[in-house]
Amino acid sequence: MLVSFVFVKNKLKIKLILLRMIGRYVKAKKREEFLYDLCVLYADDVYQWVCHTLRDELEVRRGLKLYLCDRDEVLGADKPTELYNTMDSSWKVVLILTHGFLASDFSSSTMSMCLSFITLTTPNRLNLIVDVNLKIPTNIHFRSGVC
């Protein structure tokens, strides 16, 4: 029982060790190699909080480099492609779940894309901020290709 718990809890680390043992060395990128420290994904209903309060705290006071769609998105660019490229060049992804986000057209594809960026070398890349008024069941299990 204890062995299975340790295996399930550390599945990504065990896969990484096994890959290294057979000669397929997978190297994790360092934080300095990424263009952005955080890619913040949010809906329009929390625009003021993200672009003012959160940005002031993280960018101004703590010196982190943020990607904010309303500020950094290239006008006229293909949104899914730009989102993919931005997440790929970000050390961490912060997804802010609100009613507005879940009602948007891109919520499903955005969440799927976020899950695809959880890899062997970046298992803790996705961070969620959930609105307290959002009723999400506690028994939801997300599935991704690496778990």
Protein Blocks (a to p, Z undefined) as FASTA:
>chain_A
ZZmmmmmmmmmmmmmmmmmmnopacddddfklpmbfbdcdddfklmmmmmmmmmmmmmmm
nopacddfklmpcghiafklmmmmmmmmpfbdcddddfklmmpmklmmmmmmmmmmpcfk
lmmlpccdddfklccdfkbccddfkZZ
